[in-house]
Amino acid sequence: MLRIAAQVHQQFPEGETVFAERLALHPEGCRMLEEEGAALGYAIAHPWRFARPPALDSLLGALPERPDTYYLHDAALLPAARGQGAARTLVELMRADAGSLPSLSLVAVGGTAALWARLGFTEHADAALLEKLASYGPAARFMARFQSG
């Protein structure tokens, strides 16, 4: 994951301790996409609180006792995996992992809001979010997809 993150998220670096903590707190939310044994991408998600994304490169300490969203902390796809439905696969995995949580949420960075919108996510603008989103850059957008049924 660190190798892929270094290639894909050069503008949004996170330390190895952040990856290790997410894996320790919620291992079932850490997914690798592979083809013929080669890693093509990953996703890291965990239960969290809606519209309260953690600051970039920060430790959580613990997962909330009463989460109300399944938060996609990070997703990264190498160029070889793009345009082949890999992002849709990640969303389907998140939906399955989310269980009864009412929503999936994420912070779209690097101009990816249009991609997430095509996958059913909508932007949720809120003045209280501005400070949290600042660590993700000026183009960051908080987005959510609500579970049906």
N, C-alpha and C positions, 0 to 999 in steps of 0.2 A: 504494500500500500504506500509506503513512504517513497519508493522509487516512482510510482505513478503520480503521486501527489506532487513531487518535485518537478515533474514534467508538465503536468496539466495546470497546477495551481501556483505558478511562480509568483503571482501577485498576492496570493493569500496563504503564506506559509504558516504551518502549524508544527509545533514540536512533537517529537516522538512520544513524549509523556501524554499528550492529548489523545493520540491514537491508542496508546496502551490503556489509558483510563476508560475510554469508550468501550474497548474490547472487554475489559474487566467488569464494567458495570452492566453491560447488556450484550453478551457475545452473540446472541441470536440475531442481532441487528447489524452485524458486520458481515457483509457479503462480498465475495470476489466473483468477478465474471472471467471465465477462462474458456479458451478454445484450444484443444489439443495440448493441454498442459501449460499454455502460455497465458499469463495474466493480462487481461485487456482492460480491466476497470474494477472499480469497487464502489460500495455504498456503505455508509455508516449511519444507522438510525437508532433512535431510542425513544421511550416514552418521555414526554416533557409537558410543559405548560404552554397553552396556546398564546401566541403573540408575545412571547418572552424568550426570544432566541438568545442563547449564550453568546457572549462576545467572542470574536474570533480568537483562536489560540488560548482559550481559557479552560481551566479544569472545572468540572461540575461538582465534585465532592461526593454527590449522591444523586440518585434519581428521585423525583418527587413522589410522595406517598399517594397523591391523587392526580395523576397525569390526566390531561384532557386532549392530547394530541400525540401523534407519532411523528417525531421530528427527524427529518433527514438532515443530519449534521453535515454530511459531505458525500458527494458523488463525483467520481472522476472517470472519464473514459478516454483511453488512448485513441488517436486518430483512426486506427484500424477497426475500432468497434463502433464508430459513429456512423449514423445513417443506416443502421441495420436493425433498429428496434431495440437496442440495448437499454436505452433510457426507459422505454415502455416496460421492458422486463423488470427493471429496478422498481418501478412504481407498482407493478403487480406483486412483487415480493414484499414491498412495504405494506401494501393493502392486506396481504395475508398475515404478516407479522403484527400488524396493528391490532388485531383481534377486535374487541368491542370499542376501542377508542373512536370517537366521532369524526376525527379528521387526521389528515396527513398534512404536515407543514414543512416549510423550508425557507431559506433565504436564497433567492436567485442572485447570482453574481456574474460578472463578466459578460453581460448581455445575454444571459440564458433565460430571461423571463418569457420570451416568446416560445421557447421550447417547452417550458413547464406549462404554459397556457395551453399549448396543443395537447398536453397530457392531462388536462382537466383542472389545473390549478388556477386560482384567481388571486389577484393582488389584494391585500388588505392593508390599506394605508391608515396609519394611526399616529398622531403626534407623539404619543408615548414611545413608539417604536424607533423614532428618529435617532435617539441616542444609542440604542442597542445596535442599529444598523450601521452606525458610523464606522465601526471597526471593519466592516465588510466593503467599504468604498462607497463613493457617491451614487453609483448605479444600482446598489443593492435594493432588492424588493422582497418584502415578506409576502409569501404566497401560501395558499392553503387549498386543499381539496377535501370536501366533506364526503364522508362515507354514506352510502345509501343502504337502506334496509337494515 
